[in-house]
Amino acid sequence: MRILFPTALGVTSLVVMLVLTPIPNSQTAAVDAVLFDDFSYGNKELMKKNGWILRTEPGWPGIPGATWKEEGVSVLKHPDQPNNWIVRMTSSTDGTSANTTQTQFCHQRKYLEGTYAARVRFTDKPVSGPGGDQLVQSFYTISPLKAPMDLDYSELDWEYLPNGGWGIDGPTLYATTWETFSPEPNWKKDNVFKTTNGSQDGWHTLVTQVMNGKVRYFANGKLFAEHGDAYYPEDTMSINFNLWFIRDGMIKSNERRQYQEDIDWVFHQAGVALTPEQVEAAVAGMRKKAVKFRDTVPAKKPALVSPCNF
């Protein structure tokens, strides 16, 4: 910049060098805070190295006394797309607690506002054995419950019940936003939810926007539910998938049966509400560049404990 100063002899010029300091841009920061996993793993150990926890801890939800087995998580090629890999969850039962296995895997607890998405395959029928058990196939985010009716608790659920449950008959898709709850034996809940009836067997793209006091759920590009007010999440969450059986929802059979849920990819971008079309474009862009995994979402300082037991 050149500034002119008048003097008695004329005009003197002074060159002033300005150093411009970039102003932090929250939108740019949000673009950089991305989790994407295409689940292109040769084995589960590589999956763990990228921050995934395969549940082995006992406890809620599901059948009391059931086992949460790491062996229920597998990585394999997509049955219809030989160049694409997926994660598969397999849970099984013969109607007894001792012989019931349930499955869950979780990513680190460092997520709150932004956009969450996953491509999942829900299934109506078991891959072996008789069908009809009430079970839950899910994609969700969650924080630990520090105490019964903890008001900082946060949970956002996509859940598919192929054989009904929770007082509703027939296949049902739920989107549920939680304020809090008290676990059994003193069960009490404070949540809001939206359901739709009918089979959801097959692949679906599920998107959850968490921004500006609103939680919006989109299924296959269409707005499914909107929640807010006291139900807006307040605490840092982990990203989870699980497959479990509803207590007292088993059919009367001692024959072993297995159920599955598949996940093609998972995506999160912090700090922005992306439309389903923008999510699809972002995923397609990374796949075009052969990006198999990206995690630039910063951990909390100090990093939060990330339990995979809930």
C-alpha positions as YAML, in Angstrom:
chain: A
units: angstrom
residues:
- id: 1
  name: MET
  ca: [0.00, 0.00, 0.00]
- id: 2
  name: ARG
  ca: [1.37, 3.50, -0.88]
- id: 3
  name: ILE
  ca: [0.34, 6.44, 1.33]
- id: 4
  name: LEU
  ca: [1.05, 10.05, 0.25]
- id: 5
  name: PHE
  ca: [1.94, 12.68, 2.87]
- id: 6
  name: PRO
  ca: [2.07, 16.39, 1.90]
- id: 7
  name: THR
  ca: [5.21, 18.31, 3.05]
- id: 8
  name: ALA
  ca: [6.56, 21.79, 2.60]
- id: 9
  name: LEU
  ca: [8.64, 20.66, -0.38]
- id: 10
  name: GLY
  ca: [6.02, 18.55, -2.04]
- id: 11
  name: VAL
  ca: [4.68, 15.10, -1.57]
- id: 12
  name: THR
  ca: [6.51, 12.33, 0.15]
- id: 13
  name: SER
  ca: [5.41, 8.78, -0.35]
- id: 14
  name: LEU
  ca: [5.69, 6.08, 2.26]
- id: 15
  name: VAL
  ca: [5.36, 2.42, 1.39]
- id: 16
  name: VAL
  ca: [3.65, 0.47, 4.13]
- id: 17
  name: MET
  ca: [3.74, -3.34, 4.01]
- id: 18
  name: LEU
  ca: [0.67, -4.97, 5.46]
- id: 19
  name: VAL
  ca: [0.74, -8.53, 6.67]
- id: 20
  name: LEU
  ca: [-2.72, -10.01, 6.45]
- id: 21
  name: THR
  ca: [-3.54, -12.74, 8.93]
- id: 22
  name: PRO
  ca: [-6.18, -15.14, 7.64]
- id: 23
  name: ILE
  ca: [-9.36, -15.13, 9.66]
- id: 24
  name: PRO
  ca: [-10.33, -18.63, 10.73]
- id: 25
  name: ASN
  ca: [-13.24, -19.83, 8.67]
- id: 26
  name: SER
  ca: [-15.58, -22.21, 10.49]
- id: 27
  name: GLN
  ca: [-16.93, -23.49, 7.18]
- id: 28
  name: THR
  ca: [-13.41, -24.40, 6.02]
- id: 29
  name: ALA
  ca: [-12.71, -26.06, 9.37]
- id: 30
  name: ALA
  ca: [-15.89, -28.09, 9.01]
- id: 31
  name: VAL
  ca: [-14.90, -29.26, 5.53]
- id: 32
  name: ASP
  ca: [-11.66, -30.57, 7.01]
- id: 33
  name: ALA
  ca: [-13.39, -32.47, 9.84]
- id: 34
  name: VAL
  ca: [-14.56, -35.59, 8.03]
- id: 35
  name: LEU
  ca: [-14.89, -39.28, 8.80]
- id: 36
  name: PHE
  ca: [-15.32, -41.61, 5.83]
- id: 37
  name: ASP
  ca: [-14.87, -45.36, 5.83]
- id: 38
  name: ASP
  ca: [-15.47, -47.51, 2.76]
- id: 39
  name: PHE
  ca: [-14.77, -50.62, 4.88]
- id: 40
  name: SER
  ca: [-12.21, -51.92, 2.40]
- id: 41
  name: TYR
  ca: [-10.36, -54.10, 4.87]
- id: 42
  name: GLY
  ca: [-8.60, -57.38, 4.35]
- id: 43
  name: ASN
  ca: [-9.20, -58.27, 7.98]
- id: 44
  name: LYS
  ca: [-10.76, -56.93, 11.18]
- id: 45
  name: GLU
  ca: [-7.43, -56.00, 12.74]
- id: 46
  name: LEU
  ca: [-7.02, -53.28, 10.11]
- id: 47
  name: MET
  ca: [-10.51, -52.07, 10.93]
- id: 48
  name: LYS
  ca: [-9.52, -51.74, 14.60]
- id: 49
  name: LYS
  ca: [-6.43, -49.72, 13.69]
- id: 50
  name: ASN
  ca: [-8.74, -47.11, 12.18]
- id: 51
  name: GLY
  ca: [-10.52, -46.57, 15.48]
- id: 52
  name: TRP
  ca: [-13.31, -49.14, 15.35]
- id: 53
  name: ILE
  ca: [-14.15, -51.07, 18.51]
- id: 54
  name: LEU
  ca: [-15.75, -54.51, 18.15]
- id: 55
  name: ARG
  ca: [-17.95, -55.09, 21.17]
- id: 56
  name: THR
  ca: [-17.25, -57.93, 23.57]
- id: 57
  name: GLU
  ca: [-18.61, -56.39, 26.78]
- id: 58
  name: PRO
  ca: [-21.82, -57.86, 28.23]
- id: 59
  name: GLY
  ca: [-24.89, -55.80, 29.02]
- id: 60
  name: TRP
  ca: [-27.77, -53.81, 27.61]
- id: 61
  name: PRO
  ca: [-29.61, -53.89, 25.18]
- id: 62
  name: GLY
  ca: [-31.10, -57.19, 24.11]
- id: 63
  name: ILE
  ca: [-31.42, -60.59, 25.73]
- id: 64
  name: PRO
  ca: [-30.11, -60.65, 29.33]
- id: 65
  name: GLY
  ca: [-27.17, -63.04, 29.47]
- id: 66
  name: ALA
  ca: [-26.53, -62.95, 25.72]
- id: 67
  name: THR
  ca: [-22.92, -62.73, 24.48]
- id: 68
  name: TRP
  ca: [-21.64, -59.84, 22.40]
- id: 69
  name: LYS
  ca: [-19.18, -61.52, 20.05]
- id: 70
  name: GLU
  ca: [-16.44, -59.92, 18.00]
- id: 71
  name: GLU
  ca: [-16.77, -62.89, 15.64]
- id: 72
  name: GLY
  ca: [-20.17, -61.48, 14.62]
- id: 73
  name: VAL
  ca: [-18.37, -58.73, 12.65]
- id: 74
  name: SER
  ca: [-16.85, -59.73, 9.30]
- id: 75
  name: VAL
  ca: [-15.45, -57.91, 6.26]
- id: 76
  name: LEU
  ca: [-16.17, -59.30, 2.81]
- id: 77
  name: LYS
  ca: [-16.72, -58.37, -0.81]
- id: 78
  name: HIS
  ca: [-20.11, -56.98, -1.74]
- id: 79
  name: PRO
  ca: [-22.11, -59.90, -3.18]
- id: 80
  name: ASP
  ca: [-23.20, -57.84, -6.20]
- id: 81
  name: GLN
  ca: [-20.15, -55.56, -6.58]
- id: 82
  name: PRO
  ca: [-16.91, -57.56, -6.66]
- id: 83
  name: ASN
  ca: [-14.69, -54.47, -6.37]
- id: 84
  name: ASN
  ca: [-16.55, -53.17, -3.31]
- id: 85
  name: TRP
  ca: [-16.17, -54.30, 0.31]
- id: 86
  name: ILE
  ca: [-18.70, -54.24, 3.14]
- id: 87
  name: VAL
  ca: [-18.97, -54.96, 6.85]
- id: 88
  name: ARG
  ca: [-21.45, -57.64, 7.89]
- id: 89
  name: MET
  ca: [-22.96, -58.12, 11.33]
- id: 90
  name: THR
  ca: [-24.32, -61.59, 12.13]
- id: 91
  name: SER
  ca: [-26.30, -62.35, 15.30]
- id: 92
  name: SER
  ca: [-27.81, -65.71, 16.22]
- id: 93
  name: THR
  ca: [-30.03, -67.45, 18.74]
- id: 94
  name: ASP
  ca: [-31.76, -70.71, 19.56]
- id: 95
  name: GLY
  ca: [-34.16, -68.94, 21.89]
- id: 96
  name: THR
  ca: [-31.98, -69.27, 24.99]
- id: 97
  name: SER
  ca: [-29.80, -66.60, 26.58]
- id: 98
  name: ALA
  ca: [-26.80, -68.92, 26.77]
- id: 99
  name: ASN
  ca: [-26.87, -69.53, 23.01]
- id: 100
  name: THR
  ca: [-27.73, -66.00, 21.88]
- id: 101
  name: THR
  ca: [-24.99, -63.87, 20.31]
- id: 102
  name: GLN
  ca: [-25.42, -60.19, 19.49]
- id: 103
  name: THR
  ca: [-23.18, -57.83, 17.51]
- id: 104
  name: GLN
  ca: [-22.03, -54.22, 17.73]
- id: 105
  name: PHE
  ca: [-19.16, -52.05, 16.55]
- id: 106
  name: CYS
  ca: [-18.41, -48.45, 17.46]
- id: 107
  name: HIS
  ca: [-16.19, -45.57, 16.46]
- id: 108
  name: GLN
  ca: [-14.51, -43.14, 18.83]
- id: 109
  name: ARG
  ca: [-16.52, -40.77, 20.98]
- id: 110
  name: LYS
  ca: [-15.77, -37.40, 19.37]
- id: 111
  name: TYR
  ca: [-18.88, -36.46, 17.39]
- id: 112
  name: LEU
  ca: [-21.69, -34.00, 17.97]
- id: 113
  name: GLU
  ca: [-22.99, -31.44, 15.46]
- id: 114
  name: GLY
  ca: [-22.81, -32.05, 11.74]
- id: 115
  name: THR
  ca: [-24.06, -34.65, 9.28]
- id: 116
  name: TYR
  ca: [-24.02, -38.42, 9.76]
- id: 117
  name: ALA
  ca: [-24.73, -40.94, 7.01]
- id: 118
  name: ALA
  ca: [-24.43, -44.63, 6.22]
- id: 119
  name: ARG
  ca: [-25.38, -47.04, 3.47]
- id: 120
  name: VAL
  ca: [-26.92, -50.08, 5.14]
- id: 121
  name: ARG
  ca: [-28.74, -53.24, 4.12]
- id: 122
  name: PHE
  ca: [-31.65, -54.25, 6.32]
- id: 123
  name: THR
  ca: [-32.96, -57.82, 6.13]
- id: 124
  name: ASP
  ca: [-36.37, -59.32, 6.84]
- id: 125
  name: LYS
  ca: [-35.50, -63.00, 6.99]
- id: 126
  name: PRO
  ca: [-32.81, -65.02, 8.73]
- id: 127
  name: VAL
  ca: [-30.07, -66.50, 6.57]
- id: 128
  name: SER
  ca: [-30.68, -69.84, 8.30]
- id: 129
  name: GLY
  ca: [-33.32, -71.29, 10.59]
- id: 130
  name: PRO
  ca: [-36.92, -70.20, 11.18]
- id: 131
  name: GLY
  ca: [-37.86, -66.51, 11.10]
- id: 132
  name: GLY
  ca: [-40.09, -64.36, 13.25]
- id: 133
  name: ASP
  ca: [-37.86, -63.24, 16.13]
- id: 134
  name: GLN
  ca: [-38.18, -59.61, 17.13]
- id: 135
  name: LEU
  ca: [-34.81, -57.96, 16.56]
- id: 136
  name: VAL
  ca: [-33.26, -54.55, 15.96]
- id: 137
  name: GLN
  ca: [-30.94, -53.58, 13.08]
- id: 138
  name: SER
  ca: [-29.44, -50.15, 13.65]
- id: 139
  name: PHE
  ca: [-27.23, -47.18, 12.80]
- id: 140
  name: TYR
  ca: [-26.97, -44.70, 15.67]
- id: 141
  name: THR
  ca: [-24.92, -42.23, 17.74]
- id: 142
  name: ILE
  ca: [-24.76, -42.32, 21.53]
- id: 143
  name: SER
  ca: [-23.08, -40.94, 24.64]
- id: 144
  name: PRO
  ca: [-22.66, -42.78, 27.96]
- id: 145
  name: LEU
  ca: [-25.48, -42.56, 30.49]
- id: 146
  name: LYS
  ca: [-23.76, -41.11, 33.56]
- id: 147
  name: ALA
  ca: [-26.77, -41.70, 35.82]
- id: 148
  name: PRO
  ca: [-30.46, -42.62, 35.43]
- id: 149
  name: MET
  ca: [-32.33, -39.76, 33.73]
- id: 150
  name: ASP
  ca: [-29.07, -37.90, 33.02]
- id: 151
  name: LEU
  ca: [-30.11, -34.76, 31.12]
- id: 152
  name: ASP
  ca: [-26.77, -34.57, 29.26]
- id: 153
  name: TYR
  ca: [-27.41, -37.97, 27.68]
- id: 154
  name: SER
  ca: [-27.55, -37.95, 23.88]
- id: 155
  name: GLU
  ca: [-28.70, -40.63, 21.42]
- id: 156
  name: LEU
  ca: [-29.90, -40.52, 17.79]
- id: 157
  name: ASP
  ca: [-31.24, -43.78, 16.34]
- id: 158
  name: TRP
  ca: [-32.11, -45.35, 13.04]
- id: 159
  name: GLU
  ca: [-33.62, -48.76, 13.91]
- id: 160
  name: TYR
  ca: [-35.35, -51.36, 11.77]
- id: 161
  name: LEU
  ca: [-37.52, -54.05, 13.37]
- id: 162
  name: PRO
  ca: [-38.32, -56.57, 10.61]
- id: 163
  name: ASN
  ca: [-40.72, -58.54, 12.81]
- id: 164
  name: GLY
  ca: [-42.16, -55.68, 14.83]
- id: 165
  name: GLY
  ca: [-41.77, -55.06, 18.54]
- id: 166
  name: TRP
  ca: [-42.24, -52.38, 21.20]
- id: 167
  name: GLY
  ca: [-46.00, -52.59, 20.76]
- id: 168
  name: ILE
  ca: [-46.06, -52.36, 16.95]
- id: 169
  name: ASP
  ca: [-46.78, -55.33, 14.68]
- id: 170
  name: GLY
  ca: [-45.02, -55.98, 11.40]
- id: 171
  name: PRO
  ca: [-41.83, -54.53, 9.90]
- id: 172
  name: THR
  ca: [-41.20, -51.02, 11.23]
- id: 173
  name: LEU
  ca: [-38.52, -48.37, 10.71]
- id: 174
  name: TYR
  ca: [-37.87, -46.01, 13.63]
- id: 175
  name: ALA
  ca: [-36.06, -42.67, 13.88]
- id: 176
  name: THR
  ca: [-35.69, -41.81, 17.58]
- id: 177
  name: THR
  ca: [-34.14, -38.85, 19.38]
- id: 178
  name: TRP
  ca: [-33.51, -39.20, 23.10]
- id: 179
  name: GLU
  ca: [-33.48, -36.73, 25.96]
- id: 180
  name: THR
  ca: [-32.65, -39.43, 28.54]
- id: 181
  name: PHE
  ca: [-33.76, -42.70, 30.14]
- id: 182
  name: SER
  ca: [-33.49, -44.87, 33.24]
- id: 183
  name: PRO
  ca: [-32.35, -48.44, 32.58]
- id: 184
  name: GLU
  ca: [-34.01, -51.58, 33.87]
- id: 185
  name: PRO
  ca: [-35.24, -52.56, 36.40]
- id: 186
  name: ASN
  ca: [-36.57, -49.00, 36.82]
- id: 187
  name: TRP
  ca: [-37.25, -48.46, 33.12]
- id: 188
  name: LYS
  ca: [-38.32, -44.97, 32.13]
- id: 189
  name: LYS
  ca: [-37.71, -43.09, 28.91]
- id: 190
  name: ASP
  ca: [-37.94, -39.59, 27.51]
- id: 191
  name: ASN
  ca: [-37.70, -39.58, 23.71]
- id: 192
  name: VAL
  ca: [-39.51, -38.68, 20.52]
- id: 193
  name: PHE
  ca: [-39.79, -40.93, 17.49]
- id: 194
  name: LYS
  ca: [-41.29, -41.37, 14.05]
- id: 195
  name: THR
  ca: [-42.14, -44.72, 12.49]
- id: 196
  name: THR
  ca: [-43.18, -46.12, 9.15]
- id: 197
  name: ASN
  ca: [-44.59, -49.57, 8.57]
- id: 198
  name: GLY
  ca: [-43.71, -51.94, 5.78]
- id: 199
  name: SER
  ca: [-40.72, -53.95, 4.67]
- id: 200
  name: GLN
  ca: [-37.39, -52.14, 4.41]
- id: 201
  name: ASP
  ca: [-35.54, -55.21, 3.16]
- id: 202
  name: GLY
  ca: [-32.59, -54.07, 1.02]
- id: 203
  name: TRP
  ca: [-30.10, -51.22, 0.80]
- id: 204
  name: HIS
  ca: [-30.83, -47.74, 2.18]
- id: 205
  name: THR
  ca: [-28.91, -44.47, 2.53]
- id: 206
  name: LEU
  ca: [-29.63, -42.99, 5.95]
- id: 207
  name: VAL
  ca: [-28.70, -39.38, 6.75]
- id: 208
  name: THR
  ca: [-28.97, -37.56, 10.08]
- id: 209
  name: GLN
  ca: [-28.43, -33.78, 10.26]
- id: 210
  name: VAL
  ca: [-27.61, -32.28, 13.66]
- id: 211
  name: MET
  ca: [-27.42, -28.49, 13.44]
- id: 212
  name: ASN
  ca: [-29.00, -25.32, 14.78]
- id: 213
  name: GLY
  ca: [-31.17, -27.02, 17.38]
- id: 214
  name: LYS
  ca: [-32.76, -29.47, 14.94]
- id: 215
  name: VAL
  ca: [-32.20, -33.17, 14.24]
- id: 216
  name: ARG
  ca: [-33.41, -34.17, 10.77]
- id: 217
  name: TYR
  ca: [-33.54, -37.76, 9.54]
- id: 218
  name: PHE
  ca: [-33.55, -38.57, 5.80]
- id: 219
  name: ALA
  ca: [-34.14, -42.03, 4.32]
- id: 220
  name: ASN
  ca: [-33.12, -42.47, 0.69]
- id: 221
  name: GLY
  ca: [-33.11, -38.74, 0.09]
- id: 222
  name: LYS
  ca: [-36.50, -37.97, 1.64]
- id: 223
  name: LEU
  ca: [-37.14, -36.22, 4.96]
- id: 224
  name: PHE
  ca: [-38.37, -38.84, 7.41]
- id: 225
  name: ALA
  ca: [-38.50, -37.02, 10.77]
- id: 226
  name: GLU
  ca: [-37.52, -33.78, 12.48]
- id: 227
  name: HIS
  ca: [-36.96, -33.38, 16.22]
- id: 228
  name: GLY
  ca: [-35.56, -30.62, 18.43]
- id: 229
  name: ASP
  ca: [-36.02, -28.62, 21.61]
- id: 230
  name: ALA
  ca: [-35.03, -30.64, 24.72]
- id: 231
  name: TYR
  ca: [-34.21, -33.66, 22.53]
- id: 232
  name: TYR
  ca: [-31.33, -31.95, 20.71]
- id: 233
  name: PRO
  ca: [-28.08, -33.75, 21.63]
- id: 234
  name: GLU
  ca: [-25.86, -32.10, 24.23]
- id: 235
  name: ASP
  ca: [-23.00, -34.54, 24.80]
- id: 236
  name: THR
  ca: [-20.25, -35.91, 22.59]
- id: 237
  name: MET
  ca: [-21.24, -39.21, 20.96]
- id: 238
  name: SER
  ca: [-19.74, -42.25, 19.27]
- id: 239
  name: ILE
  ca: [-20.93, -43.72, 15.95]
- id: 240
  name: ASN
  ca: [-22.38, -47.23, 16.23]
- id: 241
  name: PHE
  ca: [-24.04, -50.12, 14.45]
- id: 242
  name: ASN
  ca: [-25.62, -53.08, 16.23]
- id: 243
  name: LEU
  ca: [-27.85, -56.11, 15.70]
- id: 244
  name: TRP
  ca: [-29.69, -57.47, 18.74]
- id: 245
  name: PHE
  ca: [-32.76, -59.38, 19.87]
- id: 246
  name: ILE
  ca: [-35.66, -57.82, 21.77]
- id: 247
  name: ARG
  ca: [-36.26, -59.29, 25.20]
- id: 248
  name: ASP
  ca: [-39.37, -61.51, 25.27]
- id: 249
  name: GLY
  ca: [-39.62, -61.28, 21.48]
- id: 250
  name: MET
  ca: [-38.27, -64.72, 20.58]
- id: 251
  name: ILE
  ca: [-40.30, -67.31, 18.67]
- id: 252
  name: LYS
  ca: [-41.03, -70.69, 20.28]
- id: 253
  name: SER
  ca: [-38.26, -72.71, 18.63]
- id: 254
  name: ASN
  ca: [-34.98, -74.21, 19.80]
- id: 255
  name: GLU
  ca: [-33.61, -74.33, 16.25]
- id: 256
  name: ARG
  ca: [-30.63, -72.07, 15.70]
- id: 257
  name: ARG
  ca: [-31.20, -69.09, 13.38]
- id: 258
  name: GLN
  ca: [-28.92, -66.30, 12.12]
- id: 259
  name: TYR
  ca: [-29.75, -62.74, 11.07]
- id: 260
  name: GLN
  ca: [-27.56, -60.21, 9.25]
- id: 261
  name: GLU
  ca: [-27.15, -56.49, 8.59]
- id: 262
  name: ASP
  ca: [-24.60, -55.10, 6.09]
- id: 263
  name: ILE
  ca: [-22.88, -51.70, 5.97]
- id: 264
  name: ASP
  ca: [-21.30, -50.40, 2.75]
- id: 265
  name: TRP
  ca: [-19.89, -47.08, 4.04]
- id: 266
  name: VAL
  ca: [-20.20, -44.55, 6.84]
- id: 267
  name: PHE
  ca: [-19.69, -40.77, 6.64]
- id: 268
  name: HIS
  ca: [-19.63, -37.79, 8.99]
- id: 269
  name: GLN
  ca: [-18.83, -34.14, 8.39]
- id: 270
  name: ALA
  ca: [-18.65, -31.96, 11.47]
- id: 271
  name: GLY
  ca: [-20.24, -28.57, 11.77]
- id: 272
  name: VAL
  ca: [-22.41, -28.50, 8.64]
- id: 273
  name: ALA
  ca: [-25.84, -29.78, 7.62]
- id: 274
  name: LEU
  ca: [-25.38, -31.53, 4.28]
- id: 275
  name: THR
  ca: [-28.30, -32.59, 2.14]
- id: 276
  name: PRO
  ca: [-28.54, -36.25, 1.16]
- id: 277
  name: GLU
  ca: [-27.45, -35.24, -2.35]
- id: 278
  name: GLN
  ca: [-24.36, -33.50, -0.97]
- id: 279
  name: VAL
  ca: [-23.51, -36.58, 1.10]
- id: 280
  name: GLU
  ca: [-23.81, -38.82, -1.95]
- id: 281
  name: ALA
  ca: [-21.61, -36.44, -3.94]
- id: 282
  name: ALA
  ca: [-18.97, -36.33, -1.20]
- id: 283
  name: VAL
  ca: [-18.87, -40.13, -0.94]
- id: 284
  name: ALA
  ca: [-18.74, -40.53, -4.73]
- id: 285
  name: GLY
  ca: [-15.91, -38.00, -4.89]
- id: 286
  name: MET
  ca: [-13.81, -39.87, -2.35]
- id: 287
  name: ARG
  ca: [-14.47, -43.18, -4.03]
- id: 288
  name: LYS
  ca: [-13.44, -41.69, -7.38]
- id: 289
  name: LYS
  ca: [-10.14, -40.69, -5.77]
- id: 290
  name: ALA
  ca: [-9.80, -44.20, -4.27]
- id: 291
  name: VAL
  ca: [-10.05, -42.86, -0.72]
- id: 292
  name: LYS
  ca: [-10.78, -45.91, 1.45]
- id: 293
  name: PHE
  ca: [-10.59, -44.23, 4.85]
- id: 294
  name: ARG
  ca: [-10.32, -40.67, 6.07]
- id: 295
  name: ASP
  ca: [-10.59, -39.40, 9.63]
- id: 296
  name: THR
  ca: [-9.80, -35.74, 10.21]
- id: 297
  name: VAL
  ca: [-12.32, -35.22, 13.00]
- id: 298
  name: PRO
  ca: [-10.24, -34.08, 15.98]
- id: 299
  name: ALA
  ca: [-10.49, -35.96, 19.24]
- id: 300
  name: LYS
  ca: [-11.46, -34.08, 22.38]
- id: 301
  name: LYS
  ca: [-8.61, -32.91, 24.59]
- id: 302
  name: PRO
  ca: [-8.11, -34.92, 26.65]
- id: 303
  name: ALA
  ca: [-9.52, -37.71, 24.51]
- id: 304
  name: LEU
  ca: [-12.78, -39.15, 25.84]
- id: 305
  name: VAL
  ca: [-13.14, -42.76, 26.87]
- id: 306
  name: SER
  ca: [-15.05, -44.55, 24.14]
- id: 307
  name: PRO
  ca: [-17.04, -47.41, 25.63]
- id: 308
  name: CYS
  ca: [-18.61, -49.90, 23.22]
- id: 309
  name: ASN
  ca: [-21.10, -51.45, 25.62]
- id: 310
  name: PHE
  ca: [-24.38, -49.68, 25.01]
...
